């Protein structure tokens, strides 16, 4: 039964997977593609929340944490259905560069 739907970054998923140590391929996937630890990912999400931009949905936050975009084009690909102005993009990139 599904109790709630909440987007999670790759670094937030492992605690929800029972016996992850036994699932080597899946564990390797998380190690390879998770750029931040769970604590750093939570810090980054909190910092992005502090921007108080209503255009930044939870699923976008998760993608930003997973991908750590470094350029305007990368942000534009994440926000494919929302247009951000240059100031908003630079604010996001400014937060991400610290991680």
Beta strands, then each sheet from edge to edge (+ up, - down):
end
